[in-house]
């Protein structure tokens, strides 16, 4: 069973609440069990938030990949038909545009470094 982003975020919130309660219990009692419970719940909440974000990133990158496949198909067909230079230039412009979009997305999401390609 795969969970969607909303379900993952809901579970993360629940575990964060559990971590907050355990922290409060630890502050009141000093019992190390509550501190361990807090750390475990916080780790799980963080992992669930990361999973929620990963599903969104995967969708965005899959969409970009589909665009590249479509453009590559156009280019292949144009080359096979000896298309006019204007059509080839238009396809090349699309490739450059999507490459820039992908690069900007990857930099924004820190998939690649800001200074890198």
N, C-alpha and C positions, 0 to 999 in steps of 0.2 A: 504494500500500500504506500503510494507516494503522497506526501503532504504538500499542499500548496503554500505559497508565501504567507498567507493570512494565518493558516493553522500553525506554521512554524513560529511566527511572531507571537501568537497567542500562547504557545507552549513556552517560549522564551520568557514571556512576561510572568507566567506562572512560576517558573523556576527562579526568576529574579525575586519574586515575592517570597518564595521559600528561603532564598539566600538572605533576604532582608530580615525575615523572622529569626533565622538562625543567628544572624549577627546580633540582633537585639537580645536574644537569649544568652549569647556568649558574653555580651557586655554586662548583663545582669548577674550571671552566675559564675563566669570564668571557667566553665567546664569546656575542656578542649574538644569534646565531641561536637559541640555546636559550631566551633570554629571550622572544624573539618567539614561538617555538613554545609556550612556557608561557602567554603571554597569549592566544594564539589558542585553545589547548585549554581554558583556563579559561572564555573567552567562550562557546565551544560547549557546554561542560558546563552553564553557567548557563542558556543558551537551552534546552537539553534539559530541565533541571529545570523551567523556566517552562512549557514545553509540557506536561509531565506534569501540573503543577498546573492548567493551563488546561483540560485535558480533564475533570478532576474537577469544576471549577467549572461548566463547561458542562453537565454532567450534572445537577448540583444545580439550576441555574437552569432547565433544561428541565423538570425535575420540578415545580418551583414554577409554571412557566408552565402546565403541563398542569392543575394544581390550579385555577388561576384560570379557565381555559377551562371546566372542569367546573362550577365554582360559577356562572360567568356563564350557562351553559346552564340550570342549575337556576333561577336568578333569572328568566331569560327565560320559561321554562315556567310558573313560578309567577305571573308578572305576566300572562301570556296567559290563564291560567285564573282570574284574580281570586282568588288563594289567600288564605286567612285571614292575619291580621296575625301570628299566631304563626309560621307557616311563613316569611313574609317576614323576620321578626325573626331567625329561626334562620339564614337564608341570609346576612343582613347580619352576623351574629355570625361566620360562617365567613369572609366577606370580610375583616373587620377582623382576624381571627386570622391569616389567611394574609398579609395586608399587613404585619402586625407581624413575622411570621416572615421574610418577604422583606427587610424593612428591617433587622432584626437581623443576618441573614446578610450583607447587603451592607455593613453597618458593620463586622462582624467581619472580613470578607475585604478591607476597605478599598476596596470598589467605590464607596462614597459616604463622605463625611466623617462623623466621629462626631457633629458638631453638626447636620448637614443632615438633610433628610427622608429 
